[in-house]
Amino acid sequence: FLMLMYDIIGLTAHLDRNKAGQISLPDGVKGRELHIPFPLGLIYGHPHFDVKWLRRLRRWTFQFVILRPILSLADLVLVDLMPSDASKVIGIAITVGLNISVTTAFYALLTFYHAFEEELTHHRPLAKLVCIKGVVFFATWQ
């Protein structure tokens, strides 16, 4: 979904590295103020969009893609297939890890959306974002 929003505002073409090996951002994108949701806003304040934040938001989103299947397999193996006395604690730890992962990814999407809300409005990404959040939420708790 984050890559879809990148494509809508024209960032995808700029993600390729230039001859010096660096990613360059269009001038209309650099310097946008990012509104980080609570509680991360207390840590990061109100930063401005640059390559560092582009990478950070991608990492925050992509970690869910990596962690979700790993934690699901861990839950299947450690809790369901090999039950033990510690299975309940392991299950709780996996659930907490999944919730942190989902929240972090959602924060990244929300942060990017708020920074580029004007450009994205006519594509109605908020409805798509809520739909994706619903799918992720129901897949997590099914």
Number of C-alpha atoms within 10 A of each C-alpha: 12 18 11 12 19 18 13 14 13 15 17 14 12 14 15 13 11 10 7 6 8 11 15 16 19 10 7 7 16 13 11 14 16 22 19 21 16 10 9 12 13 10 9 12 14 14 14 16 17 17 15 10 15 16 12 13 20 16 15 19 23 16 14 20 14 11 15 17 11 13 17 15 13 16 20 14 12 17 19 13 10 10 12 12 8 10 15 13 12 16 18 12 14 19 17 12 15 18 15 13 21 22 15 20 23 18 19 22 19 20 18 22 21 15 18 17 15 10 13 17 11 8 11 10 17 14 10 12 17 11 12 14 15 12 11 12 13 10 9 14 7 5
